[in-house]
Amino acid sequence: MSDSDLVWENEIVPEISIPAHLHSTDLERLKLIVVKGTLAKSNLTYSDLKRLGRSSEGLVRDDVRKVLWPKLLRLPDMQKFEMVNNLENIHNLIDNDVYQQILKDVARSRGHMPEDASEDVIETFQKELTQIICWVLSRHSDLNYYQGYNDVAATVLLVMGLQQGLHTLEKLTTTYFERFMEKTMEKVNQELFYIFALLDRDHPKLLEHLENVELFPHFALAEYTTWYAHKYAENRKLLHRLFDYFLGSPPLIPLYLSTKIVSYRDKEIFDTTPDMGHTHKVLSTLPDNLPFEGLLHQSTTLYHQYPPESIDNAVKDFDQRRRCKEQEWKMKAEACRQERERLRKLKVVQHAPPKIPYRLKSYKTITVVTILALGLYAFLKSSSGLN
């Protein structure tokens, strides 16, 4: 399919209402008017729809998202999908170890729910979240569950509901998240170096600083593989807006956003103690007040300036340097292990009780026997004298 294909061909265009009592900013109300006008176009294309998701304020409301997220994923009319039954037993179709891990992660997904949510509401949410994850995995045995996927699924569930969420999460997974669910994260580890390749062009001084403290871009792994759904679970408005943006953008755009966030925080990074541990801690902890609308616009601009194919070779070079550095660290770690083992053995030898040489032990035995023999001889002799 092409982005120029029509969105609502042979389908009824949904009506977007703009209630007067809407609790939103003037900018959000204006964007809703734009959304409504755009959807009313008789020749609306996927490019138009993606532009709505990328542009300021995104799709604004969850009821709009419930209509447009499936269309952004090129799903057919949701009314054409039959209701999925027997979800209570769907976990029996996946590996039990995976299921147990899902249960643990789902139990930690309460952050997606409002603080005033009742226990009944939370219990229903967690049950449905488990079902929606297990259903997708049961239909794609080649996909490997990873921690953080539960946050992606929770975001889809809260917008789409269970039945529509099943198909939406499945298409989202196979379109954007499939490479995160391979047997290894090797491909993902390499893709993270798009951040370094972009910083080399966008903020070379900052890249030099990160390389000097021997830091890899893996601080952005969680954001990349969850679309920020773990970090901003409690900020539903921001998180859903980010999903609007990512659904309207190419798959690697989250790495461009990570690059812009790192560049934006340059002063904070430069002021941090220049070592790997402190710098990694800062970069893996995102602030709550980032100016996301501006950063999203900058990320789109950066993507147009340096599309992935223009920096692919640089990414491979950075990744090769990572492999060499990891090999160097492994060799150092092995050398340290061998040195510790040598010292341990030396310490054991030094603290062992002194061994008596074999000959010395033999002499000692002879001496004792001799003394006993002389004593016995003297006793017998004295006994003879008495008699």
C-alpha positions in Angstrom: 0.0 0.0 0.0 1.1 3.6 -0.7 0.7 6.5 1.6 -1.4 8.1 -1.1 -4.0 5.4 -0.8 -7.4 6.6 0.4 -8.2 6.0 4.1 -12.0 5.8 4.1 -12.6 4.1 0.7 -15.9 2.3 0.9 -16.2 3.1 4.6 -18.4 5.5 6.5 -16.3 8.5 7.8 -16.8 8.7 11.6 -18.1 12.0 13.1 -15.8 13.8 15.5 -17.6 15.9 18.0 -16.2 19.0 19.7 -18.2 19.6 22.9 -18.2 23.1 24.3 -17.4 21.8 27.8 -14.2 20.1 26.7 -11.5 20.5 29.3 -8.6 21.3 27.0 -6.4 24.2 25.9 -7.3 26.5 23.0 -4.6 24.8 21.0 -6.2 21.3 21.6 -9.6 22.6 20.6 -8.1 24.1 17.5 -6.4 20.8 16.7 -9.7 19.0 17.1 -11.2 21.3 14.5 -8.4 20.5 12.2 -8.8 16.8 12.8 -12.5 17.0 12.1 -12.0 19.0 8.9 -9.3 16.7 7.7 -11.4 13.6 8.2 -14.2 15.2 6.3 -12.0 15.3 3.1 -13.4 13.0 0.4 -9.9 12.1 -0.7 -8.2 11.7 2.7 -4.9 9.7 2.3 -2.7 7.9 4.7 -0.1 10.7 4.4 -2.8 13.1 5.6 -3.6 10.9 8.5 0.0 10.4 9.6 0.5 14.2 9.4 -2.3 14.6 11.9 -0.6 12.2 14.3 2.8 13.9 14.0 1.7 17.5 14.1 1.3 19.5 17.3 -1.0 18.0 20.0 -1.5 14.8 18.0 -5.0 13.3 17.9 -5.9 15.1 21.2 -8.5 12.7 22.6 -8.7 8.9 23.2 -12.1 8.6 21.5 -10.5 10.0 18.3 -7.5 7.7 18.8 -9.9 4.7 19.1 -11.0 5.5 15.5 -7.7 6.5 14.0 -5.1 4.3 15.5 -6.4 1.2 13.6 -6.5 3.3 10.4 -2.9 4.4 11.0 -2.0 0.7 11.2 -4.0 0.1 8.0 -6.5 -2.2 9.8 -9.8 -2.8 8.1 -13.1 -1.6 9.6 -13.1 -2.9 13.2 -16.8 -3.9 12.8 -15.5 -6.6 10.4 -13.7 -8.5 13.1 -15.6 -11.2 15.0 -15.6 -11.1 18.7 -12.8 -13.2 20.3 -14.1 -15.7 22.9 -12.5 -18.0 25.5 -9.8 -15.5 26.4 -9.9 -16.8 30.0 -7.9 -19.9 28.9 -5.7 -18.2 26.3 -2.7 -18.5 28.5 -2.7 -22.2 28.1 -1.5 -21.7 24.5 1.8 -20.1 25.5 4.8 -21.4 27.5 4.1 -21.4 31.2 7.4 -19.7 32.1 6.5 -16.9 29.8 3.0 -16.7 31.3 4.4 -16.5 34.8 6.7 -13.6 33.8 3.7 -11.8 32.2 1.8 -12.1 35.4 4.6 -10.6 37.3 4.9 -7.7 34.9 1.2 -7.1 34.8 1.1 -6.9 38.5 3.6 -4.0 38.2 1.4 -2.2 35.6 -0.8 -0.4 38.1 0.9 2.9 37.1 -1.2 3.0 34.0 -4.4 3.3 36.1 -5.5 6.5 37.9 -4.6 6.8 41.6 -8.3 6.7 42.6 -9.1 3.6 40.5 -11.0 1.0 42.6 -9.5 -2.5 43.2 -12.2 -4.0 41.0 -11.3 -1.7 38.1 -7.6 -2.5 38.6 -8.3 -6.2 38.8 -10.3 -6.1 35.5 -7.6 -4.1 33.8 -4.9 -6.6 34.8 -7.0 -9.6 33.8 -7.6 -8.1 30.3 -4.0 -7.0 30.0 -2.8 -10.5 30.6 -5.3 -11.8 28.0 -4.4 -9.3 25.3 -0.7 -10.1 25.6 -1.2 -13.9 25.7 -3.6 -13.7 22.7 -1.0 -12.0 20.5 1.8 -14.3 21.6 -0.4 -17.4 21.0 -1.0 -16.3 17.4 2.8 -15.6 16.8 4.9 -18.4 18.3 8.0 -16.9 16.8 7.7 -13.8 18.9 9.5 -13.7 22.3 8.0 -11.7 25.1 10.2 -9.1 26.7 9.7 -7.0 29.9 8.2 -3.7 28.8 5.9 -5.1 26.2 3.3 -5.2 29.0 3.4 -1.3 29.0 2.9 -1.1 25.3 -0.1 -3.5 25.6 -1.5 -1.5 28.5 -1.5 1.7 26.4 -3.3 0.0 23.6 -5.8 -1.6 26.0 -6.7 1.7 27.7 -7.4 3.4 24.4 -9.0 0.6 22.3 -10.6 -1.6 24.9 -10.2 -5.4 24.9 -11.8 -6.6 21.7 -10.6 -3.9 19.4 -7.3 -3.8 21.3 -6.5 -7.4 20.4 -6.2 -6.7 16.7 -4.7 -3.3 17.2 -1.9 -4.7 19.4 -1.3 -7.5 17.1 -0.8 -5.2 14.1 1.2 -2.7 16.1 3.5 -5.6 17.2 4.1 -7.1 13.8 4.6 -3.6 12.2 6.8 -1.9 14.8 7.8 -4.2 17.6 8.6 -7.5 15.9 12.4 -6.9 15.9 12.3 -6.4 19.7 10.9 -9.9 20.1 13.5 -11.9 18.3 15.6 -14.5 20.1 18.3 -12.0 20.8 18.5 -8.2 21.0 21.5 -8.1 18.8 19.7 -6.1 16.0 18.3 -3.7 18.6 21.7 -3.2 20.2 23.1 -2.1 16.8 20.1 0.2 16.0 20.7 2.1 19.3 23.9 3.4 17.7 21.8 5.6 15.4 21.8 7.9 18.5 25.6 8.1 18.3 25.7 8.5 14.6 23.1 11.3 14.8 24.9 13.0 17.8 28.1 13.0 15.6 26.2 15.3 13.3 23.9 17.1 15.7 26.1 17.6 18.8 29.7 16.2 18.2 31.1 17.7 21.5 28.5 15.8 23.5 29.2 12.6 21.6 32.9 13.0 22.4 32.0 13.4 26.1 29.9 10.2 26.1 32.7 8.3 24.4 35.3 9.5 26.8 33.3 8.0 29.7 33.0 4.8 27.7 29.2 5.0 27.6 27.1 3.1 25.0 23.6 4.4 24.0 21.9 1.5 25.8 20.5 4.0 28.3 17.7 4.5 25.7 16.8 0.8 25.4 13.6 1.0 27.5 12.3 4.1 25.8 13.0 2.6 22.3 11.4 -0.8 23.0 8.3 0.6 24.8 7.7 3.9 23.0 8.2 5.5 26.5 5.2 3.5 27.8 7.1 2.4 30.9 8.5 5.8 31.8 5.3 7.8 31.3 2.7 5.3 32.3 1.3 7.7 34.9 1.2 10.6 32.4 -1.5 9.1 30.1 -2.0 12.3 28.1 1.6 12.6 27.1 2.1 8.9 26.5 -0.9 8.6 24.2 0.3 11.7 22.3 3.7 10.1 21.8 2.0 7.0 20.3 0.1 9.4 17.9 3.5 10.7 16.8 5.2 7.3 16.5 2.3 5.8 14.6 2.5 8.6 12.1 6.3 8.2 11.7 8.9 5.7 10.4 9.9 2.9 12.7 13.3 4.3 13.7 11.9 7.8 14.7 12.1 7.0 18.5 15.9 7.0 18.2 15.8 10.4 16.6 13.7 11.6 19.6 16.2 10.0 22.0 19.0 11.9 20.2 17.1 15.2 20.6 16.4 14.5 24.2 20.1 13.8 24.9 21.1 17.0 23.0 18.6 19.0 25.0 20.1 17.8 28.3 23.7 18.6 27.3 24.4 21.0 30.2 23.0 18.5 32.7 25.3 15.8 31.2 28.4 18.0 31.1 27.8 18.9 34.8 27.6 15.2 35.8 30.6 13.5 37.3 32.4 12.3 34.2 32.3 8.5 34.6 30.2 5.8 33.1 28.0 5.0 36.1 26.9 8.6 36.9 26.3 9.5 33.3 24.3 6.4 32.6 22.1 7.0 35.7 21.3 10.6 34.5 20.5 9.5 30.9 18.4 6.5 31.9 16.3 8.8 34.2 14.1 11.1 32.1 12.7 14.3 33.5 8.9 14.8 33.7 9.0 18.3 32.2 10.7 17.8 28.8 9.3 20.1 26.1 8.0 17.3 24.0 6.1 19.2 21.3 9.3 21.0 20.4 11.4 17.9 20.6 9.1 16.0 18.4 9.2 18.7 15.7 13.0 18.7 15.9 13.1 14.9 15.6 11.1 15.1 12.4 13.5 17.7 11.0 16.5 15.6 12.1 15.0 12.6 10.3 14.6 14.6 7.1 18.2 15.9 7.4 19.7 12.5 8.1 17.5 9.6 7.1 18.6 6.1 8.3 20.1 5.1 5.0 22.4 8.1 5.0 24.1 7.1 8.3 23.8 3.3 8.1 27.6 2.9 7.6 28.4 5.1 10.6 26.0 3.0 12.7 27.8 -0.2 11.8 31.2 1.5 12.6 30.0 2.5 16.0 28.6 -1.0 16.6 31.9 -2.6 15.6 33.7 -0.4 18.0 31.2 -1.5 20.7 32.0 -5.1 20.0 35.8 -4.5 20.2 35.3 -2.6 23.5 33.2 -5.4 24.9 35.9 -7.9 23.9 38.5 -5.8 25.6 36.4 -5.6 28.8 35.9 -9.4 28.7 39.7 -9.9 28.4 40.3 -7.6 31.3 37.6 -9.3 33.4 39.2 -12.7 32.6 42.7 -11.4 33.5 41.3 -10.1 36.8 39.6 -13.4 37.5 42.8 -15.3 36.9 44.7 -13.0 39.1 42.2 -13.4 41.9 42.4 -17.1 41.6 46.2 -17.0 41.7 46.1 -14.9 44.9 43.5 -17.2 46.4 45.7 -20.2 45.9 48.7 -18.3 47.2 46.8 -17.4 50.3 45.8 -21.0 50.9 49.4 -22.2 50.6 50.6 -19.5 53.0 48.0 -20.4 55.7 48.3 -24.2 55.4 49.9 -25.9 58.5 53.6 -26.9 58.0 54.0 -30.4 56.7 56.5 -32.7 58.5 58.8 -34.3 55.9 58.4 -38.1 55.6 62.0 -38.8 56.8 61.5 -36.6 59.8 58.4 -38.4 60.7 60.3 -41.7 60.4 63.1 -40.6 62.7 60.5 -39.5 65.2 58.9 -43.0 65.1 62.3 -44.7 65.6 63.1 -42.5 68.5 59.9 -43.3 70.3 60.3 -47.0 69.7 63.8 -46.9 71.0 62.9 -45.1 74.2 60.1 -47.6 74.8 62.5 -50.5 74.3 65.1 -49.1 76.7 62.4 -48.5 79.3 61.1 -52.1 79.0 64.7 -53.4 79.2 65.4 -51.4 82.4 62.1 -52.6 83.9 62.9 -56.3 83.2 66.4 -56.0 84.6 65.2 -54.4 87.8 62.6 -57.0 88.2 65.3 -59.7 87.9 67.4 -58.0 90.6 64.5 -58.0 93.0 64.0 -61.6 92.7 
